[in-house]
Structures are given as C-alpha cells and as structure tokens.
C-alpha cells in the first residue's frame, strides 16, 4: 500500500475541483495551477484597441441582454464614452495578441475554472469580475454560472442536491450541487479561480463596474500580475520537482 501511495497523486489545476473531490472522497487533492506560458504574448494595450472586451455568460442570452441594458444606462449616467464590446462581436476568430491589445477583459463567468482564464492571467491582462456576493445573487436568480454543475450543464436545469452523499457523514459543508440555496452557492463559488488569484478587479454592481473602468490603473495592475506570475511559475515548477523526485525515488 505504501508503494502505491508514493507513486500516485490525485491533483487538480484549480481549488474548486480539489475541494469538490475532497467533499465526495475525503482525498486531500494537490492543486497544481496551469502556467500556460505557450501564449508567448503579454499585455500591450494599443490606442487603436480602446474597447473593453466582455466575455458573456455562455448560453444565457436573457441575462446577457439584461446586463447590456443596465450597462448602457450606467454609461449614460456617468456620461462616459467607454466602449464595451462582446468578444465574438469584436473577433469571430481571435489570437492571443488580439486580447492583449485591449485595456481589460470583463467576465460574466459561466464556469468556475477555464483554460482561457489561465491564459489571460498568464498574459498579464487585467481581468474584471463580479464580486462573490454579486455573482452568487446573479447565479441564484439567472443561473449565469451555467456549467458549475453537471446537471445544469447537461440539461439546463439545476438540482438542490447531489446524487451521492458527502464522504463526511456529519459534514456541515453545503452540498456543491445545490443550485437553489444562497449559502451553498456562495460557499462553493468562493473556490472559483477568479476569487483565488490576486489583482483581479471586482465590481459590486453595474454602476460600480463603470466606476472601476474609469478609475483603475490597468497598467499598474498588469505589472503586479506579471510579478505574481513569475513567483507562481517558480512555485509550480518546484511542486512538480518534488512530485517527480518522489515518484522517481
């Protein structure tokens, strides 16, 4: 048994999956974040690319339309010329450098962890997300994180419980697949990548989003992301060395 233990590892590239695995199996899963250095691109905003990119919630046209209406009213209130465009409206097909030329990317997340988010963060592109409190409220009302659970992802309908119990029989932790309880959604969404990484910008309302776009120094944010990414890369490589050395020995 010890032989098997030392040569096997259960790992995830994000904390949400690690906690999800632990909830159902009791296994303490190692988190090994993706580095995504293959983009070979870094943040380089250009005067010709003033649009803020919006990545909307996937397959939720009702919420996305509602969001754009609120955003339009807020921009008028602030008398702002800020231009926010949906990613696919700007680029039906895009490459990494296209993204890096814009001042920031706004996300209305449909999932708690995506490879494109790792890529964007690695490129030091400033990222803007709804706060945990706001996203929980929006998800409870509109189901915008539509791929958070398998049931909603596959059928479009969420459930209020998992099909199997927690590994911990007396656990007070909320069911991760309960899509109808505020505290459960809040508890599990806090493990999403965009609430774990530093220097992500959060907004508490659409008005607050416009204010953040107007007053944030995105160049400074990007520089801080760059410094963090260097430390992260060293830490992740060190983790891999320890793991591989253990297997080899």
C-alpha positions in Angstrom: 0.0 0.0 0.0 2.8 2.4 0.8 4.4 1.6 -2.5 1.2 2.6 -4.4 0.7 5.7 -2.2 4.2 7.1 -3.0 3.8 6.6 -6.7 0.3 8.0 -7.2 -1.0 11.5 -6.9 -4.5 13.0 -7.1 -4.2 16.6 -8.4 -6.3 19.3 -9.8 -5.4 22.5 -11.6 -7.9 24.6 -9.5 -9.0 24.8 -5.9 -12.7 24.3 -6.7 -12.1 20.8 -8.2 -9.8 19.9 -5.3 -12.4 20.8 -2.7 -15.1 19.0 -4.8 -13.0 15.8 -4.9 -12.4 16.1 -1.1 -16.1 16.6 -0.4 -17.0 13.3 -2.1 -13.9 11.1 -1.5 -12.1 12.5 1.5 -8.9 12.8 -0.6 -6.7 15.8 0.0 -6.1 16.8 -3.6 -2.9 18.7 -4.6 -3.5 21.9 -6.5 -1.2 22.4 -9.5 -2.2 25.5 -11.4 -1.7 25.6 -15.1 1.0 28.0 -16.2 0.0 28.4 -19.9 3.3 30.1 -20.9 2.7 28.8 -24.5 0.7 32.0 -25.3 4.0 33.8 -25.8 2.1 37.1 -25.5 1.9 39.8 -22.8 -0.4 42.7 -22.1 0.3 45.5 -24.6 -2.7 47.9 -24.9 -2.9 49.9 -28.0 -4.6 53.3 -28.7 -6.4 51.7 -31.6 -7.9 49.0 -29.4 -9.8 51.0 -26.8 -12.7 48.6 -26.4 -13.1 46.7 -23.2 -13.7 43.1 -24.1 -16.7 41.4 -22.5 -16.9 37.6 -22.2 -20.6 37.0 -21.5 -22.2 34.1 -19.8 -22.4 31.2 -22.2 -25.9 30.1 -23.4 -27.7 32.8 -21.3 -28.8 35.4 -23.8 -31.6 36.7 -21.5 -29.1 37.6 -18.8 -26.5 39.0 -21.3 -29.1 41.3 -22.8 -30.2 42.5 -19.4 -26.6 43.2 -18.5 -26.0 45.3 -21.6 -29.2 47.3 -20.9 -28.0 48.0 -17.4 -24.5 48.8 -18.7 -25.9 51.3 -21.3 -27.9 53.1 -18.6 -24.9 53.3 -16.3 -22.6 54.6 -19.0 -25.2 57.3 -19.8 -25.4 58.2 -16.0 -21.6 58.6 -15.9 -21.6 60.4 -19.2 -18.9 58.1 -20.3 -17.5 57.2 -23.7 -16.3 53.8 -22.5 -16.8 51.2 -25.2 -17.6 47.6 -24.0 -17.9 45.0 -26.8 -18.6 41.3 -26.6 -15.6 39.2 -27.6 -17.3 37.5 -30.5 -18.6 40.8 -31.9 -15.1 42.1 -31.9 -13.4 38.9 -33.1 -15.3 36.0 -34.6 -11.9 34.4 -34.6 -9.0 35.7 -32.5 -5.5 35.1 -31.4 -3.8 35.8 -28.1 -2.3 39.1 -29.2 -5.8 40.4 -30.1 -6.8 40.1 -26.5 -3.6 41.6 -25.1 -4.1 44.8 -27.1 -7.2 45.8 -25.2 -7.2 47.6 -21.8 -9.0 44.8 -19.9 -11.4 41.8 -20.1 -14.7 41.7 -18.3 -16.1 38.3 -17.4 -19.6 37.2 -16.7 -18.4 33.7 -15.8 -20.2 30.6 -17.0 -17.7 28.2 -15.3 -15.5 28.3 -12.1 -12.3 27.4 -14.0 -11.4 27.6 -17.7 -8.1 27.3 -19.6 -8.8 30.6 -21.3 -8.8 32.3 -17.9 -5.4 30.8 -17.1 -4.1 32.0 -20.5 -5.4 35.6 -20.0 -4.0 35.8 -16.5 -0.6 34.5 -17.7 -0.6 37.2 -20.3 -1.0 39.8 -17.5 -4.3 41.1 -19.0 -6.3 42.9 -16.3 -9.4 40.9 -15.5 -12.7 42.2 -14.2 -15.3 40.0 -12.4 -18.5 40.4 -10.4 -17.8 40.2 -6.7 -18.6 36.9 -4.9 -21.7 38.4 -3.4 -23.0 39.8 -6.7 -22.2 36.6 -8.7 -24.0 34.5 -6.1 -27.0 36.8 -6.4 -27.0 36.6 -10.2 -26.5 32.9 -10.3 -29.3 32.2 -7.9 -31.6 34.5 -9.9 -30.4 33.8 -13.5 -28.2 30.7 -13.4 -25.3 32.5 -15.1 -22.6 30.1 -14.0 -24.4 27.6 -16.2 -21.6 25.0 -16.2 -20.9 24.9 -12.4 -22.8 21.6 -12.0 -23.2 18.7 -14.4 -27.0 18.7 -14.2 -27.3 22.4 -15.3 -24.6 22.0 -17.9 -26.1 18.9 -19.5 -29.9 19.5 -19.0 -30.2 23.3 -18.4 -31.8 22.5 -15.1 -30.1 22.6 -11.7 -30.9 20.4 -8.7 -31.0 21.0 -5.0 -28.8 18.0 -4.1 -26.1 15.6 -5.3 -26.9 12.1 -6.3 -24.4 10.7 -3.8 -23.7 11.8 -0.2 -20.6 13.5 1.1 -17.7 11.4 2.2 -18.0 13.1 5.6 -21.3 11.7 7.1 -21.6 14.5 9.6 -20.3 17.3 7.4 -21.7 20.8 7.8 -20.4 21.8 4.4 -23.1 22.8 1.9 -23.9 20.4 -1.0 -21.9 21.6 -4.0 -24.6 20.7 -6.4 -27.4 22.6 -4.7 -28.4 25.3 -7.2 -31.2 26.8 -5.1 -29.6 27.8 -1.8 -27.7 31.1 -1.5 -25.3 29.9 1.2 -24.4 26.8 -0.7 -23.8 28.7 -4.0 -21.8 31.4 -2.1 -19.7 28.7 -0.2 -18.7 26.9 -3.4 -18.2 29.9 -5.7 -15.6 31.3 -3.4 -13.3 28.5 -4.6 -13.5 29.7 -8.2 -10.2 30.6 -9.8 -11.2 34.3 -10.1 -11.7 34.6 -6.4 -8.3 32.9 -5.6 -5.9 34.9 -7.7 -4.6 38.4 -6.7 -5.0 41.6 -8.6 -8.4 40.7 -10.2 -10.8 43.6 -10.1 -14.2 43.1 -8.7 -17.4 45.1 -9.1 -20.5 45.0 -6.8 -23.0 46.4 -9.3 -23.0 47.6 -12.9 -22.6 51.2 -11.8 -19.5 50.0 -9.8 -18.2 48.3 -12.9 -18.3 51.6 -14.8 -16.6 53.4 -12.0 -13.8 50.7 -11.8 -13.3 51.0 -15.6 -13.0 54.8 -15.3 -10.7 54.9 -12.3 -8.5 51.8 -12.3 -4.8 52.0 -13.3 -4.8 48.9 -15.5 -1.1 49.3 -16.4 -0.2 49.1 -12.7 -2.5 46.1 -12.2 -0.8 44.3 -15.1 2.6 44.9 -13.7 1.6 43.4 -10.4 0.1 40.4 -12.2 3.4 39.9 -14.1 5.4 39.8 -10.8 2.9 37.4 -9.3 3.1 35.2 -12.4 6.9 34.9 -12.1 6.5 33.8 -8.5 3.7 31.4 -9.4 5.8 29.8 -12.1 8.7 29.1 -9.7 6.4 27.7 -7.1 4.5 25.4 -9.5 7.8 24.1 -11.0 9.1 23.5 -7.5 5.9 21.5 -6.7 6.4 19.4 -9.8 10.1 18.7 -9.0 9.1 17.4 -5.5 6.4 15.2 -7.0 8.6 13.8 -9.8 11.5 13.2 -7.4 9.2 11.3 -5.1 8.0 9.1 -7.9 11.5 8.5 -9.2 12.9 7.6 -5.8 
